[in-house]
Amino acid sequence: MLSVMFIKSETKELKPFQKLSIPEACEITETLETQYQRTKKKANVDFFILDEQDNEVYAGTWSIGSGRACHVVDHIKKKLISLKMDDIQEARKRSFLEQLEKEVPDHLKVVDDPPSSLEEKAEKHIQTPILSTRNRRLIYGGGILSLLILSATCFSTIATSQDRAETIQDLQKQVKLEQKITGTYERALLGDSEGALKRLSFINEQSLTDEQKNVYMSLLIDQKKYEKAVQLQGNHPEVVENMISKKGDVDALKEFQQSFPSPNGAFDLAYHEQRWKDMMSQSGVEMTDKRYEMKAYAYLKLDKVKEAKEEAAHIQNQDLTQKIETYEKMKKEIEATKKQVEEEQKKDPKDEKKIQSLTDQQKKQEEALKNF
């Protein structure tokens, strides 16, 4: 039996490193794809397909809400089906897809429509999946592993007879470049970040895919080469700041804010340093779903439930709504305990043991709310 492990996700419904069966993964990703298309949202996820021994047999990335696939297995099929391989790889690919398809619930099976034209095929840039088996411990490796796994790519092009020779030459150049890039990321996987960065610096940045740029940027951030990371992103420091904030590295965020100060950076840094009032006073912040969530949480820490609800109303986040409801429930329980203590103290004679017990209970409740 195969299973799915999402190792990086921009949606909370898919928890990192939680192993799901193929039917479970299909059900939840089909639901998310439908919801995200309806709300015109997108979320990127990186994932592994694991075999019965928890060895990874496939690694991929998918943009949920893009409308390109119904669920995670449909996404894998669409990625693999047009990818040309040698005979041995083709046999492995067919076997892998057949095994996946068997585990897809009947009501979620998708019948693929044939491409309408050769030109349509030619326009598709297919990412090469990783079909080799690696040790399970790699899954839990360095912080950028989820991105590095996806780095080796190739392109499939169908050319007319007129420009076939030119296409073959271009393809040969592309293969050589991809081999160079792949070798670079393999070095990074083995922990040679400096070596990987050195090699990447000699590669034309225009030749890198978006995913490879993200890997490159992650390496630059890890090495605190912030100026180069910003340059790589077209001199948009907010992109780099967002990645650092997601990593939760407070020291790196503080250092980046000193070099590239911005309202977004000040807001994110105040959140990570738990300076709730400073967060609220920061103006000019570009609000995202994540920052609305951060602001709502900060209001709870300031015991401003009404304001927290107002921030939560900007986004559809069930976990956040549940968190606010739990906070309100805890507040009511504290008030109820406090009232019991007051009533017991009014009695004559007083039950000191009961008063002490209720007082201790109130302290525990207040401490739980403080750490909420």
Stockholm file with secondary structure:
# STOCKHOLM 1.0

chainA/1-372         MLSVMFIKSETKELKPFQKLSIPEACEITETLETQYQRTKKKANVDFFILDEQDNEVYAGTWSIGSGRACHVVDHIKKKLISLKMDDIQEARKRSFLEQLEKEVPDHLKVVDDPPSSLEEKAEKHIQTPILSTRNRRLIYGGGILSLLILSATCFSTIATSQDRAETIQDLQKQVKLEQKITGTYERALLGDSEGALKRLSFINEQSLTDEQKNVYMSLLIDQKKYEKAVQLQGNHPEVVENMISKKGDVDALKEFQQSFPSPNGAFDLAYHEQRWKDMMSQSGVEMTDKRYEMKAYAYLKLDKVKEAKEEAAHIQNQDLTQKIETYEKMKKEIEATKKQVEEEQKKDPKDEKKIQSLTDQQKKQEEALKNF
#=GR chainA/1-372 SS CCEEEEEEESSTTSCTTCEEEHHHHHHHHHHHHHHHHHHTCCEEEEEEEECTTSCEEEEEEEEETSSSCSSHHHHHHHHHHTCCCCHHHHHHHHHHHHHHHHHSCGGGCCCCCCCSCHHHHHTCCCCCCCCSCBCGGGGGCCTTHHHHTTCCCCCCCCCCGGGHHHHHHHHHHHHHHHHHHHHHHHHHHTTCHHHHHHHHTTSCGGGSCHHHHHHHHHHHHHTTCHHHHHHHTTSCHHHHHHHHHHHTCHHHHHHHHHHSCCHHHHHHHHHHTTCHHHHHHCCSCCCCHHHHHHHHHHHHHTTCHHHHHHHHTTSCCHHHHHHHHHHHHHHHHHHHHHHHHHHHHHSSSCCHHHHHHHHHHHHHHHHHHHTC
#=GC SS_cons         CCEEEEEEESSTTSCTTCEEEHHHHHHHHHHHHHHHHHHTCCEEEEEEEECTTSCEEEEEEEEETSSSCSSHHHHHHHHHHTCCCCHHHHHHHHHHHHHHHHHSCGGGCCCCCCCSCHHHHHTCCCCCCCCSCBCGGGGGCCTTHHHHTTCCCCCCCCCCGGGHHHHHHHHHHHHHHHHHHHHHHHHHHTTCHHHHHHHHTTSCGGGSCHHHHHHHHHHHHHTTCHHHHHHHTTSCHHHHHHHHHHHTCHHHHHHHHHHSCCHHHHHHHHHHTTCHHHHHHCCSCCCCHHHHHHHHHHHHHTTCHHHHHHHHTTSCCHHHHHHHHHHHHHHHHHHHHHHHHHHHHHSSSCCHHHHHHHHHHHHHHHHHHHTC
//
